[in-house]
């Protein structure tokens, strides 16, 4: 028998905790690709990396979001003032979950 989704899983496919989403999206933090940090990143787990930076000036917080593609998985890491507050690893079969978490955190889907 096929897995039947609950209403909650049907509405929200993301893994990102709502408190982080609230801090990022509802506070109006906008992200831009940081090409310098992307080039300097030496994460051996990932074949392709993009790093995005956004500032929450009202709270004085710098947010850094690393997105990447490894062999067989997608990856998101969220840092608040250089401290990792959340990370998620998604098998390639869960691309929709990765995309949803990118939209909820970055506000868009990166070109991976």
C-alpha distance (Angstrom), angle and dihedral (degrees) to the residues before:
residue distance angle dihedral
X1 . . .
X2 3.77 . .
X3 3.79 119.6 .
X4 3.79 110.7 -98.6
X5 3.81 113.0 -145.7
X6 3.77 119.9 -130.8
X7 3.77 116.1 -125.4
X8 3.81 90.8 -105.8
X9 3.81 94.3 52.1
X10 3.80 90.3 45.3
X11 3.82 92.5 53.3
X12 3.81 98.0 40.2
X13 3.79 119.0 30.3
X14 3.77 94.7 170.3
X15 3.78 128.7 111.1
X16 3.81 94.8 -158.8
X17 3.83 112.3 114.3
X18 3.78 112.7 -113.6
X19 3.81 94.0 -127.6
X20 3.83 90.5 62.6
X21 3.81 92.1 43.1
X22 3.80 88.7 51.2
X23 3.80 92.5 51.5
X24 3.80 91.8 49.8
X25 3.78 108.4 35.7
X26 3.79 102.9 26.1
X27 3.82 93.1 46.2
X28 3.81 88.8 54.6
X29 3.80 99.3 -117.3
X30 3.81 110.0 168.2
X31 3.79 122.5 -158.7
X32 3.77 132.4 -144.4
X33 3.79 129.9 -171.8
X34 3.82 111.4 -99.8
X35 3.80 102.8 -150.5
X36 3.81 93.8 -175.7
X37 3.81 94.5 55.4
X38 3.80 90.4 42.1
X39 3.82 91.1 56.1
X40 3.81 92.9 44.6
X41 3.82 94.8 49.9
X42 3.80 112.1 112.9
X43 3.81 101.4 -174.1
X44 3.81 102.9 151.5
X45 3.81 92.3 -165.3
X46 3.81 92.4 66.5
X47 3.80 129.5 66.5
X48 3.80 94.4 -166.6
X49 3.83 126.6 26.8
X50 3.80 136.2 -177.3
X51 3.81 121.5 -176.4
X52 3.80 122.0 -159.2
X53 3.80 126.8 -167.2
X54 3.80 130.1 -159.7
X55 3.79 133.6 172.5
X56 3.79 127.0 -142.8
X57 3.79 97.2 -156.9
X58 3.81 94.3 -179.3
X59 3.82 90.9 62.5
X60 3.82 98.7 25.7
X61 3.80 93.6 -119.9
X62 3.80 128.2 144.6
X63 3.80 114.9 -151.6
X64 3.80 123.0 -159.7
X65 3.80 121.7 -171.6
X66 3.80 120.3 -169.8
X67 3.79 116.9 -162.6
X68 3.75 122.5 -176.4
X69 3.74 151.1 159.8
X70 3.78 122.2 -130.3
X71 3.76 131.4 175.9
X72 3.78 101.1 -61.0
X73 3.81 100.5 -10.7
X74 3.81 146.8 67.5
X75 3.79 121.1 -133.9
X76 3.81 137.9 -157.5
X77 3.80 125.8 -176.0
X78 3.81 123.1 -178.3
X79 3.80 122.0 -161.0
X80 3.78 127.5 -170.6
X81 3.83 111.6 -161.6
X82 3.84 91.1 -18.6
X83 3.83 93.7 -50.6
X84 3.80 118.4 114.4
X85 3.81 106.4 -123.7
X86 3.82 98.2 171.0
X87 3.79 141.2 1.1
X88 3.77 133.1 180.0
X89 3.78 133.9 -166.1
X90 3.82 117.7 -159.7
X91 3.81 127.7 -169.7
X92 3.81 112.3 -126.0
X93 3.81 88.2 -106.5
X94 3.82 88.4 65.1
X95 3.81 96.7 59.1
X96 3.82 90.1 131.2
X97 3.83 90.3 59.5
X98 3.81 90.9 48.9
X99 3.81 91.5 49.0
X100 3.81 91.7 48.2
X101 3.81 92.4 51.1
X102 3.82 90.7 48.0
X103 3.79 90.1 52.3
X104 3.83 91.3 47.0
X105 3.81 93.4 48.6
X106 3.81 107.7 27.1
X107 3.77 98.9 24.8
X108 3.82 91.5 -124.7
X109 3.81 142.0 45.0
X110 3.82 114.0 -97.5
X111 3.79 120.1 -129.9
X112 3.80 99.3 -102.0
